[in-house]
Amino acid sequence: MEQRRTRLIAALDTRDPGQAETWAAAVSPHADAIKLGLEFAYAAGFDAVERVAAGRDLFLDLKLHDIPNTVGAAIGSLGRIRPAMLTIHAGGGSAMVAAARKACDESFPEDRKPILLAVTVLTSLDEHGLAEMGIKDGVKAQVLRLAELALRNGADGLVCSAHELAALRAEFGDKPVLVTPGIRPRGAAVGDQKRIMTPTEARTAGSDWIVVGRPITGASDPAAAAAAIAAELSA
């Protein structure tokens, strides 16, 4: 069986547009996409998002979660940025996911529709964190529950921990795009992530894209750090 190609997204988590542009220039020869999220969008604005993303595939990680009309309208406002990937929260429910799907279909050219990704359970949450919210049957059950809801209502794929990859592939096959944050190269600091894997482990488990932030941007040489991860993925 052909080995799945797992691609690298470099997460540029900063408030500083100049820093984001410096990192983007450094990592772009080695990463398949860059990620800009809430921290950057709120601090620098969407003009800066557009500038940093120019000429690059952008994973726009806004994790939209609101009433269906608001989420649809928000996605409709992103036409000028044209992200390659866009996130919503599966926990927003069936109608919200469907509204996001409709907005993607109506707001972007056919060849530039973003991959619509639904976040299942944040990688900072574990069994205890879910139990505090009244979800008693654990992480895996909640991930599968939200994944089914999201895919049934038009999501192209999911954002999930590497530890749920095997279960998701077993349940839904190869079609959903699976994007995996919480990736740490062997020996890197864990930080606030609870459910992590190395790049190689995530590739073996079935991830299409891995998201790596601090091990790249916190390195003394971000370009070299990104190149090392890309080399590990292609080994």
Secondary structure, DSSP 4 states (H G I P E B T S, - for coil): -PPPP-EEEEE---S-HHHHHHHHHHHTTT-SEEEEEHHHHHHH-HHHHHHHHTTS-EEEEEEE-S-HHHHHHHHHTTTTT--SEEEEEGGG-HHHHHHHHHHHHHHS-GGGPPEEEEE-S-TT--HHHHHHTT--SHHHHHHHHHHHHHHHTT-SEEE--GGGHHHHHHHHTT-SEEEE--B--TT---TT-SS-B-HHHHHHHT-SEEEE-HHHHTSSSHHHHHHHHHHHHH-
